């Protein structure tokens, strides 16, 4: 197989031209953004309904991380292979299949009656979301070939990431119960899939060879081991099961690396790890999951349990954070040519850290009002991150491999999310000072990780 750094721009353009149909930019952007919003709404739906879901499914506190981590686990395990499948076998084909599967698995999730069945349904939702998210940016790159058009399109797509995060908790809080909200989201995904099959154009950049299933299996098992170790860690980090799971993660990760080096069509070209732009994209995705998604996925549940807010009141409160993130991500394309994506990411991480530090002590004081300034600051930071990440993802790889580049960056994002959620719950629930005190410790950890991320991104100057 020809490696990315061995392919000329001419080869990329010829391959893309031969394997693509004329694109419809407006329809492409509308449908990929809508599907992305539904996927993120499904992802964030449990944020404000976690206490009700846990009660309904009789989920103990020690297992609640699995209720939140099912979807990001499926996403992280399959995003890379989904990106490769989209490039090889057709981005529209994978996009439509993923969107339809999301609708069906989300509807099935509403019918589950136990913690593990719900978790399995959420993992399936994550796998379906991986297919549609990884192929979305590939479809957008094909539909918007000019740098200016691509900048606009990725900015809108990134804004809908924030929009889905904003609307998901509101929808869940407004429904009579969490099962109804899953039914509504499932129906919305099926509708988008039907429209996409009729209106989108196909494009691909085939490499030949077979899908890297061995890489997908070893990578997925490695993630399961890591999340299980972090989840069990709340009951003691030095226990034998935790150590064995961490050892399994390291061994499986090493096995995955060996598989990728020998595969003719790997999930990810490991040579890309030598390129600083790709490293900046991947590390930013990882720290966004660890610092931002990890904290804000569990903070609504903490707020309900410490300040005694209802699910709907919590959803409206967090709309301040997620709504600002949406608005900022939608407008940040105006910074094109003046502020590079790398600097936008650094500023976004710094604003997240500042906002989280501002919220310290709010839950112990029992005051949701004290959260407001921090939610505003962190919301602006999140908007910058969501706008810059997709643009840097597609710029860090050749245009013909845009779906793989998107899948790689989002994979690291959801690896961070899995680890971040498990770590946040472990920290917040294992503190001897109670949930509110544990929340403060989790906020400090989140702010520290964001500061490390900002320094890392600025340190990875382009070669």
N, C-alpha and C positions, 0 to 999 in steps of 0.2 A: 504494500500500500504506500502511496506517496504521502509523506508527512506534510503538515500544513506549511512548514517553512520551506518546503521544496516545490510547492506549487506556485506558478507564476500568476500574475493578475489576469493575463490573457486566458489561461486555462480555466480559471474560476469563472470568468465571464462567459466563455464558450459553453462550459458545462451547465451553467445556470440557464443560459438561453435555450439550449437544446432540450432541457428537462422541465421547462416551465410554460404555462399557459398565460395569456394576457391577464393581468391582475386588475381588480376593481378596487382602487384605493379606499374609497369611502365605505363600501360594504366591508372590506377587510378590516379596517380600523374599528368600525362600529361593532362588528360581531366578535372580534377577538377581545375588544375591551369589555363587551357585555359578558362574555364567557369568563373572562378573568375576574370581573366583579363578582359573578355568582360563585366562582371557586373560592374567592377570599371571604365572601359572606358565609359560605359553608364552613370554611376554616375557622372563622371567628365566632360563629353562632354559639358555641358552648361558653364563651367568655363570661356572659352574664347569666347563663342558665346552669352553670356548673353545680351550684348547691341543689337545685331541683333535680337535675339528672342523677346526681350522686344519691339523693334520697330515693328517687324512683327505682334506681337499679341496685340499691343497697350496697353502694361502693364505699369501702372504708377509706379513711383519709390517706392511708399509705398507698392506695392504688389510684387516687384521683389524677395523678400525673398521666396515667394511660388514657384517661378520657380526653385530655387535651392533646396528647402526643400522638394519637393514632394517625391523624391526617398528615402532620409534618413528617412522620416516620415513612409513610407511603410516598410522600413527595421526595424526600431525600434519597430514598432507595432507588427510585425509578426515573428521576428527572434526566440523568445523564443518558441512560439507554433510550428514553423516550425522545430526547433530542436527536440521537443518532438515527433512530427509526424514522423520525420525521424527515430528516435530510435524505435518507436512503429510499424510503418507500412512499413519500408524499406527505407534505405538511398538512394539506387539507384533510387527507384521509385519517391521519393520526389525530388531528384537531377534532374532527367530527366524532370519531370513535371515543375519544377521551371525554368530550362534552356529554355525549349520550350516556356513557358509563357513569359519569358523575351524577347525572339525573337519577339513574336507576339505583345506584348504591346509596345515594342520599335518602331516597324514598324508603329503601330497605332499612336504613338506620333508624327511621321513625318507628319501625315495628319490633325492634330488638327488646329483649326482656332481661338481659344480664350485662354485667360490666364487660365481659370478654366478647360477647357478640357485638356489643356497641363498638368496642375497640376495633374488632375486625372490620366492621362496616366503615369505621373512620379510616382505617388503613387503606381499604379499597377506594374510598373517596380521594385519599391522597394520591394513590396510584393513577386514578382517572384524571385528577387535577394536574399531575405531572405531564401527562400526554398533551393536555390542552395548553398549559403554560409554556412548555418547551417549544411547541410548534407555533405558538402565537407570534413570537418575535421573528421567527423564520418567515412566516407569512407577511409580516409587516415589512421586513427588509426587502422582500421581493416586490411588494406593492409600492414601496417608496424608495426607489434606487438612489435618489439624489441626497447628499448630506443634509440639506436644509429640510427636505421632506421627511427624512428619517428622524431628524431631531424633533420635529413637531409631533410625529406619530409616536415615537417612544415616550415623549413627554406626556401625551394624552394617555397612553397605555399605563404608564407609571402612576398617573393620577387615579386611574380606575382601580389600581391596586389599593390605594388609600381609600377610594370610595367604597370598595367592597368591605374593607376593614371597618369603615364608619357605619355602613348600613346593616351589616350582619347582626351586631348586638341589638340594634334598634328593632329589627324585624323579629328577632327571637323574643325580645322583651314585650313586644306588642301582641304577640300571638297568645291564645288561651293557654297553651302549654308548649313545651319544646318539641313535641312530636309533630304538631301542626306546622311549625316553622320549617321542619325538615321536609315535609310534604310539599310546601310551597316552593322551597328552593329546588327540590327535585324536578318539579314541573317546569320551573323557569329554565333549568339546564336542558331539559329535553326540547323545549321550544327553540332555544338558541341552536341546538344541534340540527334540528330540522331546517331552520333557515340557512345555516352554514352549508349544509349539503347542497342546497339549491343555488346559493349566491356566491360562494367563494371559488377562486380559481386554484388549480393545483400547481405546485412547484416542488422541485426536489433537486438534490445535488448528490447523486449516487456515488458510493465508493466501491461497490462490489463487496462480496463476502457475506457473512452471516451476522446477525445481531450478537452482541457480546453478552450472552445470557450467563456465562460463568462469572463475568465481572459483576453483573447485576446481583447474582445470588450471594457472592462473597461480600459485596459491599452492603447489601441489605442485612445480612446476618451480623456484620460488624456493627451496624447502627443499632440493631436490636440489643446486642450485648452492651453497648455504651449506654443506651437509654435505661436498660434494666439496672445497670450498675449505679447510675445516678439516682434512679428511683428508690432503690434499696438503701442508698447511702444515708437517707434521713434517719434510719434506725442504727447507724453506726458505720463510719467509713472504713474502719479497720477490720471488719468482719470478713471471714473467708469467702462467702458468696460474692461480695463486692470485689474482692481482689481477683477471684477467678474470672468474673465477668470482664473486668478491665484487661486481664491477661488475654482472654478470648478476643476482645476487641483489637488488641495490638497484633495478635497472630493473624486474625482474619484480614486486618488492614494490610499487613505484609503480604499475605496471600493474594489479595486483590491487586496490589502493586505488581506482583510477579505475573499474574494473569494478564494485566494490561500491557506489560512489556512484551509478552509473547503473542498477543492477539493481533491478527491481521487487520481487524476493524475494532479497535478498543473503544470503550465508552468515552474515554477522554485521552487525548494525546498528552502523555506525561512530559513531552518536550515543551509544552506550553508553560509548564511551571518555571521555566527559565526566563520567561518574558515578564517584565515588571508590570506591564499594563494588565496582563491576565492575573498576576498575583494580587494586584490592587483590587481588581474586580472580585476575585474569589474571597480574599480576606475580608473585604468590606461586607460581602454577603454573609460570611460566617459571623462577624461581630454584630451585624444587624440582628441576626437571629438570637445570639447570646445576650446582647445588652438590651435591645429594644423589644423584640417579640417575646422573649422569655419573660421579661418583667410584666409587660402589659397584657399578656395572656392570662395571668393569674391575679393581677392586681384588682380587677373588678370583683372576683370572688372574695378576696380579702376585704374589700370595701364593704361588701354586703354583710360579711360576718363580724366586722368590727364597728362599723358606723350604722349598721342596721338599715341600709337603703334597700329598696325593692329592686327587682331586676330591671324594670323600666326606668326608674330614676337613675340607676347606675349607667344604663345605656345612654341616656341623655347627657349625663355628666361626661362620659368618655367620648361623646360626639364632639366635644370641644377639642380634644386631642386629635381624633381621627378626621374630623371635618376640616380642621386647619391643615392637617397633613394633605388632604385631598386638594384644597384650594392652593396651597403652596406648590405642590407637585404640578398642578395644571398651569401655573404661571411661571415656573422656573425656567421654561424654555426661552424666555426673554433674556436670560443671562448668557445665551449662546454667544461664543466668541469673546466674552468678557471674563467669565469665570469657568475654568476647566472643570470637568466632572470630578477630578481628584480633589480639588479644593472644595467643591460643593459637598463631597462626602465628609471631608474633615470638619467643615463647619457644622454639618448635620450632626455628627457624633458629639461635637463640643456642646451644641445646643441641647442635645438629649441629656448629656451629663449635667449641664446647668439646671435644666428643668427638673430632673429627678432629685438633685440635691435640694432644690427649693421645696420639694414635697416632704422632706424628712420631718417626722414628728406629727404629721397631719392625722394619721390613723390613731396614734396614741392619744391625741387631743380630742378625738371623736368629731373632727370638724372637716367636712367635705369642702367647705369654702376655702380652706387653706391649700387645697389641692389645685385650685384654679390657675394661679400664676404658673406653676410648674407644668400643668397640662398644656397651657398656651405655648410656652417655650419649647417643650419637648415635641409638641405637634408641628411646629415650624421645622424643627430639626428632622423629624420623620418625613416630612414632605420633601425636603432636600435630598434625603437618602433615597426615597422611592423614585424620584425623578432622575437622579444621576446613575443609579445602579443599572437599569436596563440599557441606557445609552453606552455606558462603559462596557457592559457585557457584550454587545454586538460589535463594538469597536475593537475588542481585545482579540478577536479571531477573524479569519478571512470571511468575506460576505457569504460565501457558499456554505459555510459551517455555522451560520448565525444561530440555528436552533440548538446546536451543540454548545455554543458559547452561552446562550441563555440558560440551557439546562445546567451547565457547570456552575454558573454563578448562583442560580437558585438552589442548586443542590447544597452548596455550602451555606446558603441562607437558612435552609430548613434543617440541616445538621445542627447549626447553631441554635435554631428554634427548639429542636428536641432536647438538646443539652441544656439550653437556657431555661425552658419550662421545668424540667426535672430538677435543675439546680435551684431555681427560685422556690419551688414548692418545698424542696428539702431544707433550704435555709429558713424559710418563713415558718414552717411547721415544727422545726426541731429546736427552736429557740426556747430557752427556759423562761423568758420574759413574756411569753404569750405571742399571739399572732401579730399584734400591732408592732411589738418590738422586733419580731422576726421580719416583718415587712420593711422596717427601716434598714436592717442589715442587708436584705436583698436589694434595696435601693442603692445602698453604698457600693455593693458589688457591681450592680448594673452601671453605675456612674464610672467606676474604675475601669470596667471593660471598655466603655465608650471612649475614655481618655486614651487607653492603649490603642484602640482602633484608629483614632485620629492621628496619633503619632506614627502608627504603622503606614497609613495611607500616605502621609506626607513624606515618610522616609523612602517610599517606593517611587523615586523619581524615574521618569521614563528614560530609557537608554538612548 
